[in-house]
Amino acid sequence: MEKFNDGSGKLSDGYNKIEKWNSEVIEEIAGYYYKILRLLGENPDREGLLKTPERVAKAFSFLTRGYYSEPEEILRSAIFKEEYRQMVIVKDIDIYSLCEHHMLPFHGKAHVAYIPDGYITGLSKIARVVETYAARLQVQERLTTQIRNCIQENLKPLGVAVVIEAQHMCMQIRGVQKQNSVTTTSAFTGCFLSNMNTREEFMHLIANKLH
């Protein structure tokens, strides 16, 4: 691999990995995983596992990064006055989360819609709200209602609709081991609850693909 001088007088191989962690937290979590490896019958001091406790600690810190962000602030950071009163849909938002019962991943898609009442928000903020709540220990049912409530309470639209479709590793690789099962949850407010035609339009639109 080609090397270059990074300005410090030392040669670099072209890959500078920059990560920011709370070193005290990582060290403490890693210590627990070192003990877990022993309890599982492994030797955490063998070559292949020497850095595993630290890697796992960093992985879980990343997967639960949502605890350090406030979805409400994300949404309120980009609210604009706009006289648009038709449906706004952000669909097929990838979600990756950890089931709080087994701390195994679940993943899938979130579809979010709202009908503005004088104010809109940046489209990326919807996706970031979803991502922030997902990056916590979760159950899919609560994740769905948290997204709905955040948008309703902070944007105050005429209605909000959230549908999540996900596959859960706790069902796929342990327990009943049903690899193809998909869990769907939904949560609605306002006109999505009171108007069947509005809800049906939303469900129709998220089911259709552009291509």
Secondary structure, 3 states (H helix, E strand, C coil): CCCEECCCCCEECCCCCCCCCCHHHHHHHHHHHHHHHHHCCCCCCCHHHCCHHHHHHHHHHHHCHHHHCCHHHHHHCCEEECCCCCCEEEEEEEEEEEECCCCCEEEEEEEEEEECCCEEECHHHHHHHHHHHHCCEECHHHHHHHHHHHHHHHHCCCEEEEEEEEEEHHHHCCCCCCCCCCEEEEEECCHHHHCHHHHHHHHHHHHCCCC
